[in-house]
Amino acid sequence: STQSRSSAASDVYKRQVLALGAWLISYSPRYYFIESHWMHAKLALVALLIVYHFYCGHLLTIFRDDKNQRSHVFYRWFNEIPVFMLIAIVILVVVKPF
């Protein structure tokens, strides 16, 4: 089906993005892992975004099984979490505060 092909392509793109990020870091690992503490914070936020993504998949399963017990207010706030993390990531990359 079209949805399964789209999902498979999405998985390939996710792996490619992670591989390209690792490849770019490999050009100057000393700078990124020893001297740039902002990169540690950024990678931690990216890891949290990945966890958020998988938790969203879990929430889809809960909705599919009609077992949702949370209110719309929870989901409105939950929806803002990646926005704040992405803003923080952009600020870290542009400003490089530490």
Disulfide bonds with the S-S distance in Angstrom:
none
